[in-house]
Amino acid sequence: MQEFKEREKQEQTISSPLSESLYENLRRIRTVFQTSHDVVIRELRIGEDKNIPIVIVYTDGLASSQSVSGFILDALLVHTPKVEGVHNPEKLFELMSTSILAGGEVKPLSDFEKLYLAVLAGETVVLLDGCAKALMVSTRGWKDRGVQEPTVQTVIRGPREAFSESLRTNTALVRRRVKDENLHCEQQAIGRITKTDIAVMYIEGIANEKIVKELFERLERIDTDGILESGYIEEFIQDSYLTPFPLTYNTERPDVVAGGLLEGRVAILVDGTPFALLVPVLFGQFFQSAEDYYQRSMIATAIRLLRYVCFFIALLAPSLYIAATTFHQEMLPTQLLISLASQREGIPFPAFVEALIMELTFEILREAGIRMPRPMGQAISIVGALVVGQAAVEAGFVSAAMVIVVSITAISTFVFPSYEMAIPIRVLRFLMMLLAASFGLFGITMGLLGMVLHLCSLRSFGAPYMAPFSPIRLAGQKDMIFRLPHWSLRKRPAMISKENPVRDATPAPAPPRPEGEQS
């Protein structure tokens, strides 16, 4: 009870307005930050006779020391004009905000809650005696790793820039690609304790206004202690949580975000993470890579077809092997059946248990390789797979054919451009294996029908998840399984946004006619 009263008293202190007394304000600030040794509180006197007391508050490590010294301390102590004749604090406050302080952004604050938020966000606050307001000067300048090459969504041909953990750097990377005055970037803080900055970017006139409004309503409903990564936001705003499939698209590439904005999507950037979110999202988007739009259309189409083939291999290969060897041996060619039978001679487990052991072993090796330090992780994943697979075959626990099937299945999961789609496939693969071991091909068929029905029931911010397959839209097929040339992609996806549908009016290329040939 005593702790609750102390917390309530502190909250009232934080939300109260600033006082005209500088020393009263200073007392409250020191009460809150008395155990925060990284918060710097400096008492200064300015003016020709050094008779005007002021206080400067900033967080060491978040505020740029050069900005604090050059824009604030130097301006106040060295370049301050003679202000002895100005006895009105309000007049002096206005003079400091318009003429003295040289920061990039200077704005007044009127209560302690905004003051503490500004200090802990890397800004510098200047308080003046006799004025019930403070000045916030923009001095953010913490260290970040800068713009580097993507580590997850790599491409052969395309930009080599990726988002960083700095929100302002990320918004600048998007602005650099979309130089349009209709690109809006609205920012807000989410989290009662962390107060994480969230930036929502969309192009007015292209993005669906209903989707933008719905997104802001969902963000306003978030009431939690903290947001540490964009995955927090993803779970709070998704349409349904009873699904293994992702209902938002995350990316670390600014060019992917720019492309999504041009199609009418809305981007969500979170401070402290290099992964941005795009909504709404369609199922086919997870099989598309940024490189598809930098290669020629025929090459991009062939690669996309390969991804869809790998999708079915990763989902169904072990279950088809189990069904064929357990229930439907008559479907196999005679030579293949004899070969499989000879390999399985002496194997003590049925095909389902055999596949389950190998799949679990590979998942353990994969997770171990990811969690271990990078040089050791690669060695463990490669050597472990080879040694365990060969040893299992030689020991007679599994057949060589099963090792081949599991290996091809695992390799197929790495073909997906989005890691978020590989995760549900890895989970559903075990369900398909169980259905195949129980009912054969009939069980696999029922499992596929259930998965398709589930996918068709999903929506992402009102957009059908399986569009343009269901409901079928012929115009949307130009950039889903196939990728037609850019000059033929004249309209934006209709299921995403119906506003400003035309995005390309370039005519189809035509070779010049030889001289003398009649038209």
C-alpha positions as CSV (number, residue, x, y, z in Angstrom):
1,M,0.0,0.0,0.0
2,Q,2.8,2.4,0.8
3,E,4.5,1.6,-2.5
4,F,1.3,2.4,-4.3
5,K,0.9,5.7,-2.6
6,E,4.5,6.7,-3.4
7,R,4.0,5.7,-7.0
8,E,0.8,7.7,-7.2
9,K,2.5,10.7,-5.7
10,Q,5.3,10.4,-8.2
11,E,2.9,10.2,-11.1
12,Q,1.1,13.3,-9.9
13,T,4.5,15.1,-9.7
14,I,5.3,14.0,-13.3
15,S,2.0,15.1,-14.8
16,S,1.9,18.5,-13.0
17,P,2.6,21.8,-14.8
18,L,5.8,23.7,-14.5
19,S,6.2,26.3,-11.8
20,E,7.4,29.9,-12.3
21,S,10.0,29.2,-9.6
22,L,13.2,27.8,-11.2
23,Y,14.2,26.3,-7.9
24,E,10.9,24.5,-7.4
25,N,11.2,23.0,-10.9
26,L,14.8,22.0,-10.2
27,R,13.8,20.4,-6.9
28,R,11.2,18.2,-8.7
29,I,13.6,17.3,-11.5
30,R,16.2,16.2,-9.0
31,T,13.6,14.2,-7.0
32,V,12.8,12.2,-10.1
33,F,16.3,11.7,-11.5
34,Q,18.1,11.5,-8.1
35,T,19.3,7.9,-8.9
36,S,19.9,8.5,-12.6
37,H,23.5,9.5,-12.9
38,D,23.4,9.7,-16.7
39,V,21.0,12.7,-16.5
40,V,23.1,15.9,-16.4
41,I,21.6,18.9,-14.6
42,R,23.7,22.1,-15.0
43,E,22.9,25.4,-13.2
44,L,24.2,28.4,-15.1
45,R,24.0,32.2,-15.0
46,I,23.8,34.3,-18.1
47,G,23.8,37.9,-19.0
48,E,26.4,40.6,-18.8
49,D,26.4,40.6,-15.0
50,K,25.7,36.8,-14.8
51,N,22.6,37.5,-12.8
52,I,20.0,35.5,-14.7
53,P,19.9,31.8,-13.4
54,I,19.0,29.0,-15.8
55,V,19.1,25.2,-15.7
56,I,20.0,22.8,-18.5
57,V,18.9,19.2,-18.4
58,Y,20.0,16.4,-20.8
59,T,20.9,12.7,-20.9
60,D,24.5,11.9,-21.4
61,G,24.8,9.3,-24.2
62,L,21.5,10.2,-25.8
63,A,22.1,13.9,-26.4
64,S,25.0,14.9,-28.7
65,S,27.7,16.6,-26.7
66,Q,28.7,18.7,-29.7
67,S,25.2,20.0,-30.1
68,V,24.8,20.8,-26.4
69,S,28.1,22.6,-26.4
70,G,27.7,24.4,-29.7
71,F,24.0,25.2,-29.9
72,I,23.2,25.8,-26.2
73,L,26.1,26.4,-23.9
74,D,28.2,28.5,-26.4
75,A,25.1,30.4,-27.4
76,L,24.0,31.2,-23.8
77,L,27.4,31.9,-22.2
78,V,29.3,33.5,-25.1
79,H,26.9,34.9,-27.7
80,T,24.0,36.0,-25.4
81,P,23.2,39.6,-26.0
82,K,22.9,42.1,-23.2
83,V,19.6,41.3,-21.5
84,E,19.9,43.2,-18.2
85,G,17.3,45.6,-19.3
86,V,14.8,42.8,-20.0
87,H,13.2,42.1,-16.7
88,N,10.2,40.3,-18.1
89,P,10.9,36.6,-18.1
90,E,8.3,36.0,-20.8
91,K,10.1,38.4,-23.1
92,L,13.5,36.8,-22.3
93,F,12.0,33.4,-23.0
94,E,10.8,34.5,-26.4
95,L,14.2,36.0,-27.1
96,M,16.0,32.8,-26.2
97,S,13.6,30.7,-28.4
98,T,13.9,33.0,-31.5
99,S,17.3,34.5,-31.4
100,I,19.7,32.9,-29.0
101,L,19.4,29.1,-29.2
102,A,20.5,27.8,-32.5
103,G,19.2,24.2,-32.4
104,G,17.5,22.5,-35.3
105,E,14.2,22.5,-33.5
106,V,13.2,24.6,-30.5
107,K,9.8,24.4,-28.9
108,P,8.2,25.2,-25.5
109,L,7.1,22.7,-22.9
110,S,4.6,23.4,-20.2
111,D,4.4,20.3,-17.9
112,F,6.8,17.8,-16.3
113,E,5.6,14.8,-18.3
114,K,6.7,16.3,-21.6
115,L,9.9,17.6,-20.0
116,Y,10.9,14.2,-18.7
117,L,10.0,12.5,-22.0
118,A,12.1,15.0,-24.0
119,V,15.1,14.6,-21.7
120,L,14.9,10.8,-21.9
121,A,14.5,11.0,-25.7
122,G,17.8,12.7,-26.2
123,E,16.7,16.3,-26.2
124,T,18.0,19.2,-24.0
125,V,15.7,21.2,-21.9
126,V,16.4,24.8,-20.8
127,L,14.5,26.3,-17.8
128,L,14.4,30.0,-16.9
129,D,13.5,31.6,-13.6
130,G,10.2,33.4,-13.5
131,C,8.7,31.5,-16.4
132,A,6.3,28.6,-16.2
133,K,7.6,27.1,-19.4
134,A,10.7,25.4,-20.6
135,L,12.5,25.2,-24.0
136,M,13.2,21.9,-25.7
137,V,16.2,22.0,-28.0
138,S,16.7,19.1,-30.5
139,T,20.1,17.5,-29.7
140,R,19.6,13.8,-30.3
141,G,22.8,12.2,-31.3
142,W,23.3,8.7,-29.9
143,K,25.6,6.2,-31.6
144,D,24.1,3.7,-34.1
145,R,25.5,1.2,-36.5
146,G,24.5,3.3,-39.5
147,V,23.3,2.1,-42.9
148,Q,24.7,-1.3,-43.7
149,E,24.0,-4.1,-46.2
150,P,20.9,-6.3,-45.5
151,T,21.7,-9.5,-43.6
152,V,18.3,-11.3,-44.0
153,Q,16.8,-10.2,-47.3
154,T,19.8,-10.2,-49.5
155,V,19.7,-9.9,-53.3
156,I,22.2,-10.2,-56.1
157,R,21.1,-7.1,-58.1
158,G,19.6,-4.2,-56.1
159,P,20.3,-1.6,-53.5
160,R,22.7,-2.6,-50.7
161,E,21.1,-0.4,-48.0
162,A,19.2,-1.7,-45.0
163,F,17.3,-0.1,-42.2
164,S,19.1,0.5,-38.9
165,E,17.9,0.9,-35.3
166,S,17.5,4.7,-35.7
167,L,13.9,5.7,-36.5
168,R,15.0,9.0,-38.1
169,T,17.6,7.2,-40.3
170,N,14.9,4.8,-41.5
171,T,12.4,7.5,-42.4
172,A,15.1,9.3,-44.3
173,L,15.9,6.2,-46.3
174,V,12.3,6.0,-47.4
175,R,12.1,9.8,-48.1
176,R,15.2,9.5,-50.3
177,R,13.3,7.1,-52.6
178,V,9.9,8.7,-52.5
179,K,10.4,12.4,-53.1
180,D,6.7,13.4,-53.0
181,E,5.0,15.9,-50.8
182,N,2.0,13.5,-50.4
183,L,4.2,11.1,-48.5
184,H,3.1,11.6,-44.9
185,C,5.1,10.5,-41.8
186,E,3.0,10.7,-38.6
187,Q,4.8,9.8,-35.4
188,Q,3.5,8.9,-32.0
189,A,4.9,7.2,-28.8
190,I,3.5,3.9,-27.6
191,G,4.3,2.2,-24.3
192,R,3.6,3.6,-20.8
193,I,7.2,3.0,-19.7
194,T,9.3,2.7,-22.8
195,K,7.4,5.4,-24.8
196,T,8.7,4.0,-28.1
197,D,8.5,6.2,-31.1
198,I,6.4,4.8,-33.9
199,A,6.3,6.3,-37.4
200,V,3.4,5.6,-39.8
201,M,4.2,6.4,-43.5
202,Y,1.7,6.4,-46.4
203,I,1.1,8.3,-49.6
204,E,-2.0,10.4,-49.5
205,G,-4.1,9.9,-52.6
206,I,-2.8,6.4,-53.1
207,A,-3.2,4.7,-49.7
208,N,-6.8,3.7,-48.8
209,E,-8.1,6.2,-46.2
210,K,-10.1,3.5,-44.4
211,I,-7.0,1.4,-43.9
212,V,-5.0,4.3,-42.6
213,K,-7.8,5.3,-40.2
214,E,-8.2,1.7,-39.1
215,L,-4.4,1.4,-38.4
216,F,-4.3,4.5,-36.3
217,E,-7.3,3.2,-34.3
218,R,-5.6,-0.1,-33.6
219,L,-2.4,1.7,-32.6
220,E,-4.4,3.9,-30.2
221,R,-5.9,0.8,-28.5
222,I,-2.4,-0.5,-27.6
223,D,-2.0,0.0,-23.8
224,T,1.1,-1.8,-22.6
225,D,4.3,-1.1,-20.6
226,G,6.6,-1.2,-23.5
227,I,7.3,-1.8,-27.2
228,L,10.8,-3.3,-27.8
229,E,10.5,-4.5,-31.4
230,S,8.1,-4.3,-34.3
231,G,6.9,-7.8,-33.5
232,Y,5.1,-6.3,-30.5
233,I,3.1,-4.0,-32.9
234,E,2.5,-6.9,-35.3
235,E,0.7,-9.0,-32.7
236,F,-1.3,-6.0,-31.4
237,I,-2.7,-4.9,-34.8
238,Q,-3.1,-8.2,-36.7
239,D,-6.7,-9.2,-37.7
240,S,-6.5,-12.7,-36.2
241,Y,-4.2,-14.5,-33.8
242,L,-5.6,-18.0,-34.5
243,T,-3.4,-18.6,-37.5
244,P,0.2,-19.6,-38.1
245,F,0.5,-17.4,-41.2
246,P,1.8,-13.8,-40.9
247,L,-0.8,-11.1,-41.5
248,T,1.7,-8.3,-41.8
249,Y,4.9,-8.1,-43.9
250,N,8.2,-7.2,-42.3
251,T,11.2,-6.1,-44.2
252,E,14.6,-4.6,-43.5
253,R,14.9,-3.1,-47.0
254,P,13.9,0.6,-47.7
255,D,13.3,-0.2,-51.4
256,V,10.7,-2.8,-50.4
257,V,8.9,-0.3,-48.2
258,A,9.0,2.3,-51.0
259,G,7.5,-0.2,-53.4
260,G,4.8,-1.1,-50.9
261,L,3.9,2.6,-50.4
262,L,3.6,3.0,-54.2
263,E,1.1,0.1,-54.3
264,G,-1.0,1.8,-51.6
265,R,0.3,0.0,-48.5
266,V,1.0,1.7,-45.2
267,A,4.4,1.3,-43.5
268,I,5.1,1.1,-39.7
269,L,8.6,1.9,-38.5
270,V,9.5,1.3,-34.9
271,D,12.5,3.0,-33.2
272,G,15.1,0.5,-32.0
273,T,14.6,-2.1,-34.7
274,P,15.7,-2.4,-38.4
275,F,12.5,-4.3,-39.4
276,A,9.5,-2.3,-40.7
277,L,6.0,-3.5,-41.2
278,L,3.8,-3.2,-44.3
279,V,0.0,-3.5,-44.2
280,P,-2.2,-4.9,-45.7
281,V,-0.4,-8.0,-47.0
282,L,-1.4,-10.7,-49.4
283,F,-0.3,-14.4,-49.4
284,G,1.5,-14.1,-52.7
285,Q,3.6,-11.2,-51.4
286,F,5.7,-13.6,-49.3
287,F,6.9,-15.3,-52.5
288,Q,8.0,-12.1,-54.0
289,S,11.5,-10.6,-53.7
290,A,12.8,-7.1,-54.4
291,E,15.1,-8.6,-57.0
292,D,12.1,-9.8,-59.0
293,Y,11.6,-6.2,-60.1
294,Y,15.3,-5.6,-60.9
295,Q,15.6,-8.6,-63.2
296,R,13.9,-9.1,-66.5
297,S,10.3,-10.3,-66.3
298,M,11.0,-13.8,-67.8
299,I,13.8,-14.5,-65.3
300,A,11.7,-13.2,-62.4
301,T,8.7,-15.4,-63.5
302,A,10.8,-18.5,-63.6
303,I,12.2,-17.9,-60.1
304,R,8.8,-17.2,-58.7
305,L,7.5,-20.5,-60.2
306,L,10.5,-22.2,-58.5
307,R,9.5,-20.7,-55.2
308,Y,5.9,-22.1,-55.4
309,V,7.2,-25.5,-56.3
310,C,9.5,-25.4,-53.3
311,F,6.5,-24.3,-51.2
312,F,4.8,-27.6,-52.0
313,I,8.0,-29.6,-51.6
314,A,8.7,-28.1,-48.1
315,L,5.1,-28.7,-47.1
316,L,4.3,-32.2,-48.6
317,A,7.5,-34.1,-49.4
318,P,7.8,-36.0,-46.1
319,S,4.0,-36.7,-45.9
320,L,3.9,-37.9,-49.5
321,Y,6.8,-40.3,-48.8
322,I,5.0,-41.6,-45.7
323,A,1.7,-42.1,-47.6
324,A,3.3,-43.8,-50.5
325,T,5.4,-46.2,-48.5
326,T,2.7,-47.0,-45.9
327,F,-0.6,-47.0,-47.9
328,H,0.0,-46.6,-51.6
329,Q,2.9,-48.8,-52.6
330,E,1.0,-49.6,-55.9
331,M,1.5,-46.0,-57.0
332,L,5.3,-46.4,-57.1
333,P,7.2,-47.8,-60.1
334,T,8.4,-51.4,-59.5
335,Q,12.1,-50.6,-59.5
336,L,11.7,-47.7,-57.1
337,L,9.5,-49.8,-54.8
338,I,12.1,-52.6,-54.7
339,S,14.8,-50.1,-54.0
340,L,12.9,-48.5,-51.1
341,A,12.0,-51.9,-49.7
342,S,15.6,-53.0,-49.7
343,Q,16.6,-49.8,-47.9
344,R,13.9,-50.1,-45.3
345,E,14.9,-53.7,-44.6
346,G,16.0,-53.9,-41.0
347,I,14.6,-50.4,-40.1
348,P,12.9,-50.8,-36.7
349,F,10.6,-47.8,-37.0
350,P,7.6,-47.2,-39.3
351,A,8.0,-44.5,-41.9
352,F,6.2,-41.8,-39.8
353,V,8.4,-42.3,-36.8
354,E,11.4,-42.4,-39.1
355,A,10.5,-39.1,-40.7
356,L,9.6,-37.6,-37.3
357,I,13.0,-38.4,-35.9
358,M,14.8,-36.9,-38.9
359,E,12.7,-33.8,-39.0
360,L,13.1,-33.1,-35.3
361,T,16.8,-33.7,-35.5
362,F,17.2,-31.3,-38.4
363,E,15.1,-28.6,-36.6
364,I,17.3,-29.0,-33.5
365,L,20.4,-28.6,-35.7
366,R,19.0,-25.6,-37.4
367,E,18.1,-23.8,-34.2
368,A,21.5,-24.7,-32.7
369,G,23.2,-23.2,-35.7
370,I,21.2,-20.0,-35.4
371,R,21.7,-19.5,-31.7
372,M,25.4,-20.3,-31.6
373,P,28.0,-17.7,-32.5
374,R,28.1,-17.3,-36.3
375,P,31.4,-19.0,-37.1
376,M,30.5,-22.0,-34.8
377,G,26.9,-22.1,-35.9
378,Q,27.7,-22.7,-39.6
379,A,30.1,-25.5,-38.7
380,I,27.6,-27.2,-36.4
381,S,24.7,-27.0,-38.8
382,I,26.7,-28.4,-41.8
383,V,28.9,-31.0,-40.0
384,G,26.1,-32.0,-37.7
385,A,23.7,-32.7,-40.5
386,L,26.3,-34.8,-42.4
387,V,27.5,-36.7,-39.4
388,V,24.1,-37.4,-37.9
389,G,22.6,-38.4,-41.2
390,Q,25.3,-40.7,-42.3
391,A,25.6,-42.2,-38.8
392,A,21.8,-42.8,-38.6
393,V,21.8,-44.6,-42.0
394,E,24.8,-46.8,-41.1
395,A,23.3,-47.6,-37.7
396,G,20.1,-48.8,-39.4
397,F,17.8,-46.3,-37.7
398,V,16.6,-44.5,-40.9
399,S,16.8,-45.3,-44.6
400,A,19.0,-43.3,-47.0
401,A,15.8,-42.3,-49.0
402,M,14.4,-40.7,-45.9
403,V,17.6,-38.7,-45.4
404,I,17.3,-37.5,-49.0
405,V,13.6,-36.5,-48.6
406,V,14.3,-34.6,-45.4
407,S,17.3,-32.8,-46.9
408,I,15.4,-31.7,-50.0
409,T,12.6,-30.5,-47.7
410,A,14.9,-28.5,-45.5
411,I,16.7,-26.9,-48.5
412,S,13.3,-25.9,-50.0
413,T,12.4,-23.9,-46.9
414,F,15.4,-21.6,-47.5
415,V,14.1,-20.6,-51.0
416,F,11.4,-18.4,-49.6
417,P,12.3,-14.7,-49.7
418,S,10.5,-14.1,-46.4
419,Y,11.5,-16.1,-43.3
420,E,8.0,-15.4,-41.9
421,M,6.5,-17.8,-44.4
422,A,9.0,-20.5,-43.8
423,I,8.0,-20.8,-40.1
424,P,4.3,-21.8,-40.6
425,I,5.4,-24.3,-43.3
426,R,7.8,-25.9,-40.9
427,V,4.9,-26.3,-38.3
428,L,2.3,-27.5,-40.8
429,R,4.7,-30.1,-42.2
430,F,4.4,-32.1,-39.0
431,L,0.5,-32.0,-39.2
432,M,0.6,-33.2,-42.8
433,M,3.0,-36.0,-41.7
434,L,0.5,-37.1,-39.0
435,L,-2.4,-37.0,-41.5
436,A,-0.5,-39.0,-44.0
437,A,0.5,-41.7,-41.4
438,S,-3.2,-41.9,-40.4
439,F,-5.2,-41.7,-43.6
440,G,-2.7,-41.7,-46.5
441,L,-3.3,-39.5,-49.5
442,F,-6.9,-38.9,-48.2
443,G,-5.5,-37.3,-45.1
444,I,-3.1,-35.1,-47.1
445,T,-6.0,-34.0,-49.3
446,M,-8.2,-33.1,-46.3
447,G,-5.3,-31.3,-44.7
448,L,-4.7,-29.2,-47.9
449,L,-8.4,-28.4,-48.1
450,G,-8.5,-27.3,-44.5
451,M,-5.4,-25.1,-45.0
452,V,-6.9,-23.5,-48.2
453,L,-10.2,-22.8,-46.4
454,H,-8.3,-21.3,-43.5
455,L,-6.2,-19.1,-45.8
456,C,-9.4,-17.9,-47.7
457,S,-11.0,-16.9,-44.4
458,L,-8.1,-14.6,-43.4
459,R,-8.0,-10.9,-43.9
460,S,-5.3,-8.3,-43.5
461,F,-6.9,-4.9,-42.7
462,G,-9.9,-5.8,-44.7
463,A,-8.0,-7.1,-47.7
464,P,-8.7,-10.8,-48.6
465,Y,-5.5,-12.7,-47.7
466,M,-5.6,-15.0,-50.8
467,A,-6.4,-12.2,-53.3
468,P,-6.2,-12.3,-56.3
469,F,-6.6,-16.1,-56.2
470,S,-9.7,-15.8,-54.0
471,P,-11.6,-13.8,-55.0
472,I,-10.1,-14.2,-58.4
473,R,-9.0,-11.0,-60.1
474,L,-7.4,-11.5,-63.6
475,A,-5.7,-8.1,-63.5
476,G,-3.9,-9.1,-60.3
477,Q,-2.4,-12.2,-61.9
478,K,0.0,-10.0,-63.8
479,D,2.2,-9.7,-60.7
480,M,1.5,-12.7,-58.5
481,I,2.7,-16.0,-59.8
482,F,4.0,-14.4,-63.0
483,R,5.8,-11.0,-63.2
484,L,4.9,-9.3,-66.4
485,P,7.0,-6.4,-67.8
486,H,6.8,-3.1,-65.9
487,W,5.0,-1.4,-68.8
488,S,2.2,-3.9,-68.5
489,L,1.7,-3.4,-64.8
490,R,-0.4,-0.3,-65.4
491,K,-2.7,-0.5,-62.3
492,R,-2.1,-0.9,-58.6
493,P,-3.5,-4.0,-56.8
494,A,-7.2,-3.4,-56.5
495,M,-7.5,-5.3,-53.2
496,I,-5.0,-2.9,-51.6
497,S,-6.3,0.5,-52.7
498,K,-8.8,1.6,-55.3
499,E,-7.7,5.3,-55.1
500,N,-5.5,6.6,-58.0
501,P,-5.4,3.1,-59.6
502,V,-3.2,4.0,-62.6
503,R,0.5,3.9,-61.8
504,D,2.1,3.5,-65.3
505,A,1.1,4.9,-68.6
506,T,4.3,3.9,-70.5
507,P,3.5,2.4,-73.9
508,A,4.8,-1.0,-74.8
509,P,8.3,-0.9,-76.4
510,A,8.4,-1.2,-80.1
511,P,11.6,-1.6,-82.2
512,P,12.1,1.1,-84.9
513,R,11.1,0.2,-88.4
514,P,13.8,-0.1,-91.0
515,E,14.1,2.8,-93.4
516,G,11.9,2.5,-96.5
517,E,9.4,0.0,-94.9
518,Q,5.8,1.0,-95.2
519,S,3.7,1.2,-92.1
